[in-house]
Amino acid sequence: KGKAKGQKGKKITLKIAKNSIRISFDGGRRLDLSKMGITTFPKCILKLADVDELDLSRNMLKNIPSSIEKFQKLRWLDLHSNQLEELPKAIGTLQNLFYLNICNNKLTTKNLPEELNLLRNLRILNLGLNCLDSIPTSLGALKELNEIGLFDNALTTIPNSVKELPKLKKLNAKRNPFPDSTEQEEHADSVKRTEMLYLVQDKDLCSSCLKMCQDERDKLNKLKNVTPRPSKKPSFPLLLTPNSTAKDNQEEWRLR
């Protein structure tokens, strides 16, 4: 009766789970069981498998059962900051999933199920802060991925199939032991895309647009070639008080 047998964690009842359902910003039903001291996956929540979002983050879970496949409506799954060493193959059945956060666990490359590549609607995948020494090339099948987190692992390279995903906008691979700092910097910001970029030839522009573009280009060239010279003190007709730190020669100040 003296010593406790071990840490059992908080027992989640169906009543507690029902009271933990929230409405997300887009109107979905979110079951939020984060920071509850849970050590084992609560079976009672299988009766609430019609929720759109499931948050089990910041607990002490060591595994997720295959019964997770019952959550077929799930779009958002957060398992970050647990003690997970593996994921069930059944996670690949969650075809509606667009967000999966399994950051800050104990996952190894060996225990990443190949079925992850079946999550064809996945937009955001966070694998940071784990024990991954490589990334499966099969993740290149996730053509809808916009963001992927690979930071704080043991990666020495990232497969091209992942780096060249067609819709990838953000890839965070900081603090991995890449062979040299140049490659690490490249991987940390390997995806650089602009929101809008228009490239057209002169022949594709109408005469008025072409003239306007040429005029603007001429102005820029003149500014590059002109040596700054003193000018009259600028006035500030629309300001009550001029910026006290501004220099008299604003053009010179900007060029510097």
C-alpha positions in Angstrom: 0.0 0.0 0.0 3.0 2.3 0.4 4.5 2.9 -3.1 2.6 3.6 -6.2 3.0 1.0 -9.0 3.6 3.5 -11.7 2.2 6.5 -13.4 -1.2 5.6 -14.7 -2.2 9.0 -16.0 -5.7 10.5 -16.1 -8.6 8.3 -16.9 -10.8 9.8 -19.6 -14.4 8.9 -19.4 -17.0 9.4 -22.2 -18.5 12.2 -20.2 -15.2 14.0 -20.0 -14.6 13.5 -23.7 -18.0 14.8 -24.7 -17.4 17.9 -22.6 -14.1 18.4 -24.4 -15.7 18.8 -27.8 -15.3 22.3 -29.2 -16.4 24.0 -32.4 -13.4 25.0 -34.5 -13.1 28.3 -36.4 -14.5 26.7 -39.6 -17.5 25.1 -37.8 -16.0 21.6 -37.4 -16.3 19.6 -34.2 -13.0 19.3 -32.4 -12.3 16.8 -29.6 -9.6 18.6 -27.5 -7.9 16.2 -25.1 -4.5 18.0 -25.0 -2.5 18.5 -21.8 -4.7 15.9 -19.9 -1.9 13.7 -18.6 -3.1 10.8 -20.7 -0.8 7.7 -20.9 -2.9 5.4 -23.0 -5.3 6.0 -25.9 -8.8 6.4 -24.3 -11.0 3.7 -25.9 -14.2 5.6 -25.0 -13.5 8.3 -27.6 -14.1 5.7 -30.4 -17.8 6.5 -29.7 -17.1 10.0 -30.8 -15.3 9.0 -34.0 -17.5 11.3 -36.1 -15.5 14.4 -35.0 -13.6 16.4 -37.6 -10.6 17.2 -35.5 -8.7 15.3 -32.7 -6.2 16.9 -30.5 -4.2 14.5 -28.2 -1.1 16.7 -28.0 1.0 17.3 -24.9 0.2 14.0 -23.2 2.3 10.9 -22.5 1.0 8.5 -25.2 3.4 5.8 -26.3 1.3 4.4 -29.1 -1.8 5.0 -31.2 -4.0 1.9 -31.8 -5.1 0.6 -35.2 -8.6 1.6 -34.1 -7.7 5.2 -35.1 -9.1 4.1 -38.5 -12.6 4.5 -37.1 -12.1 8.3 -37.3 -12.9 8.4 -41.1 -14.2 12.0 -41.0 -11.0 13.3 -39.4 -9.4 16.3 -41.2 -7.0 17.4 -38.5 -4.9 15.2 -36.2 -2.5 16.6 -33.6 -0.3 14.2 -31.7 2.7 16.4 -31.0 4.7 16.3 -27.7 3.9 12.7 -26.7 6.2 9.7 -26.4 5.2 8.0 -29.6 7.8 5.5 -30.9 5.7 4.3 -33.9 2.5 5.0 -35.8 -0.1 2.3 -36.8 -0.4 1.4 -40.5 -4.1 2.2 -40.1 -3.3 5.9 -40.2 -3.1 5.6 -43.9 -6.9 5.0 -44.0 -7.7 8.6 -42.9 -8.2 9.8 -46.4 -9.7 13.1 -45.4 -6.7 14.2 -43.3 -5.2 17.5 -44.4 -3.2 18.3 -41.2 -1.0 15.8 -39.3 1.3 17.0 -36.5 3.5 14.3 -34.9 6.3 16.6 -33.9 8.3 16.2 -30.6 8.0 12.4 -30.2 10.4 9.4 -30.4 9.7 8.3 -34.0 12.4 6.6 -36.0 12.5 6.2 -39.8 12.1 2.5 -39.3 8.8 3.0 -37.5 7.3 5.5 -39.9 4.6 3.4 -41.7 4.8 3.3 -45.4 1.1 3.9 -45.4 1.7 7.6 -44.7 2.0 8.0 -48.5 -1.7 7.1 -48.8 -2.7 10.4 -47.2 -3.2 12.1 -50.6 -5.1 15.1 -49.3 -2.5 16.0 -46.7 -1.5 19.7 -46.8 0.6 20.1 -43.6 2.9 17.4 -42.1 5.1 18.1 -39.1 7.8 15.5 -38.4 10.1 17.8 -36.5 11.8 16.9 -33.2 12.0 13.2 -33.7 14.7 10.6 -34.3 14.6 10.4 -38.1 17.8 9.6 -39.9 16.2 9.6 -43.3 13.0 10.6 -45.0 11.2 7.9 -47.1 11.2 8.8 -50.8 7.6 7.5 -50.9 6.5 10.8 -49.2 6.9 12.2 -52.6 3.4 10.8 -53.3 1.9 13.5 -51.2 1.3 15.8 -54.1 -0.9 18.2 -52.1 1.6 19.0 -49.4 2.1 22.7 -48.8 4.3 22.6 -45.7 6.5 19.9 -44.1 8.5 20.2 -40.9 11.7 18.1 -40.6 13.7 20.2 -38.2 15.7 18.8 -35.2 16.2 15.3 -36.5 19.3 13.3 -37.6 18.9 13.8 -41.3 21.9 14.0 -43.6 19.9 14.5 -46.8 16.4 15.1 -48.1 15.2 13.1 -51.1 14.4 15.1 -54.2 11.0 13.5 -54.4 10.1 15.5 -51.3 12.0 18.8 -52.0 10.4 19.0 -55.5 6.8 18.4 -54.4 4.7 20.6 -56.8 2.7 22.5 -54.2 5.4 22.7 -51.5 5.7 26.3 -50.1 7.5 25.7 -46.8 10.2 23.2 -45.9 11.8 23.6 -42.4 14.8 21.3 -42.0 16.8 23.4 -39.6 19.2 21.8 -37.0 19.9 18.5 -38.9 23.5 17.2 -39.3 23.8 17.8 -43.0 27.3 17.3 -44.4 28.2 21.0 -44.5 26.7 24.3 -43.5 25.9 25.3 -47.1 23.8 22.2 -47.7 22.1 22.8 -44.3 21.2 26.3 -45.3 19.9 25.1 -48.6 17.6 22.5 -47.0 16.5 25.0 -44.3 15.1 27.2 -47.0 15.0 25.0 -50.0 11.6 26.1 -51.2 11.5 29.8 -52.2 8.5 30.7 -54.2 6.8 34.1 -54.9 3.1 34.5 -54.5 2.9 36.2 -58.0 5.4 36.3 -60.7 4.6 37.4 -64.2 7.1 37.0 -67.0 6.1 38.3 -70.5 7.8 39.1 -73.7 7.6 42.6 -75.4 5.5 41.1 -78.2 2.8 40.0 -75.7 2.1 43.5 -74.5 -0.1 46.1 -76.0 1.6 49.3 -77.2 0.5 51.5 -74.2 1.6 48.8 -71.7 4.9 48.3 -73.4 5.5 52.1 -73.4 4.7 52.3 -69.7 7.0 49.4 -68.9 9.8 50.9 -71.0 9.4 54.3 -69.3 9.5 52.8 -65.9 12.6 50.8 -66.9 14.3 54.0 -68.2 13.5 55.8 -64.9 15.1 53.0 -62.9 18.2 53.1 -65.1 18.5 56.8 -64.7 18.3 56.5 -60.9 21.1 54.0 -60.9 23.3 56.2 -63.0 22.6 59.5 -61.3 25.1 60.7 -58.7 23.1 62.1 -55.7 23.3 65.8 -55.3 22.1 68.2 -52.7 18.5 69.3 -53.1 16.1 71.7 -51.4 14.9 70.8 -48.0 11.7 68.7 -48.5 8.4 69.9 -47.2 5.9 67.7 -45.4 2.5 69.3 -46.3 0.5 66.3 -45.1 2.3 65.8 -41.8 1.8 67.8 -38.7 5.4 67.2 -37.6 8.2 66.1 -39.9 10.3 63.0 -39.0 13.0 64.5 -36.9 15.5 61.8 -37.8 15.1 62.3 -41.6 18.0 63.9 -43.5 17.7 67.0 -45.6 18.7 65.1 -48.7 16.1 62.3 -48.7 17.3 60.8 -52.0 20.8 60.5 -50.7 19.6 59.0 -47.5 17.5 56.3 -49.3 20.4 55.3 -51.6 22.6 54.8 -48.6 
